[in-house]
Amino acid sequence: MTIMETKNFGRISYEAQSALEFPCGLPGFENRRQFVAVRFPDNDPLIYLQSLEDPALCFITMPILAVDPNYRLKVNREDLAHLGLPAARQPRIGEDVLCVTVVAMRESGPTANLLAPIVVNLRNRKAVQAVAPESGYSHQFVLMPEEEPVCS
């Protein structure tokens, strides 16, 4: 077990082989390529992607199927190559890849980025943020829409 001091969680321990590698980094964080997925049972289904290179950098994510059970993953050829997956077919969520969405907190409430999910090859732990502009999904999908007032 490796131990790391983080800004948000204090000391965490993880198995070195569980580290996720982003060969190209993440958009806006190209120099941060090593992360570990941290889960706490009390916060399920949230998954925290903690940078192993920057103790203050952590992304809040959750499984994309928890947000949209019918999500259709579309990964381009370049991203498939970075993941080490064949270009002949799209990967299957839960079988070939882990697919999570980055959660953002806004004044109006939390949103999920369905336009550019994080995709992790379950076999080699390589990961990318797979931007799919033609997918029709939003980068600000509202997680907790305001309820319409009910008149009685």
GIJOUR-V223729 format. One record per residue. N is the residue number from 0. RES is the residue in one letter. SS is DSSP state (H for helix, E for strand, - for the rest). Layout:
{{N/RES/SS} {N/RES/SS}}
//
This chain:
{{0/M/-} {1/T/E} {2/I/E} {3/M/E} {4/E/E} {5/T/E} {6/K/-} {7/N/-} {8/F/-} {9/G/E} {10/R/E} {11/I/E} {12/S/E} {13/Y/E} {14/E/-} {15/A/H} {16/Q/H} {17/S/H} {18/A/-} {19/L/E} {20/E/E} {21/F/-} {22/P/-} {23/C/-} {24/G/-} {25/L/E} {26/P/-} {27/G/-} {28/F/E} {29/E/-} {30/N/-} {31/R/-} {32/R/-} {33/Q/E} {34/F/E} {35/V/E} {36/A/E} {37/V/E} {38/R/-} {39/F/-} {40/P/H} {41/D/H} {42/N/H} {43/D/-} {44/P/-} {45/L/E} {46/I/E} {47/Y/E} {48/L/E} {49/Q/E} {50/S/E} {51/L/-} {52/E/-} {53/D/-} {54/P/-} {55/A/-} {56/L/-} {57/C/E} {58/F/E} {59/I/E} {60/T/E} {61/M/E} {62/P/E} {63/I/H} {64/L/H} {65/A/H} {66/V/H} {67/D/-} {68/P/-} {69/N/-} {70/Y/-} {71/R/-} {72/L/-} {73/K/-} {74/V/-} {75/N/-} {76/R/H} {77/E/H} {78/D/H} {79/L/H} {80/A/H} {81/H/H} {82/L/H} {83/G/-} {84/L/-} {85/P/-} {86/A/-} {87/A/-} {88/R/-} {89/Q/-} {90/P/-} {91/R/-} {92/I/E} {93/G/-} {94/E/-} {95/D/-} {96/V/E} {97/L/E} {98/C/E} {99/V/E} {100/T/E} {101/V/E} {102/V/E} {103/A/E} {104/M/E} {105/R/E} {106/E/-} {107/S/-} {108/G/E} {109/P/E} {110/T/E} {111/A/E} {112/N/-} {113/L/-} {114/L/-} {115/A/E} {116/P/E} {117/I/E} {118/V/E} {119/V/E} {120/N/E} {121/L/-} {122/R/-} {123/N/-} {124/R/-} {125/K/E} {126/A/E} {127/V/E} {128/Q/E} {129/A/E} {130/V/E} {131/A/-} {132/P/H} {133/E/H} {134/S/H} {135/G/-} {136/Y/-} {137/S/-} {138/H/-} {139/Q/-} {140/F/E} {141/V/E} {142/L/-} {143/M/-} {144/P/-} {145/E/-} {146/E/-} {147/E/-} {148/P/-} {149/V/-} {150/C/-} {151/S/-}}
//
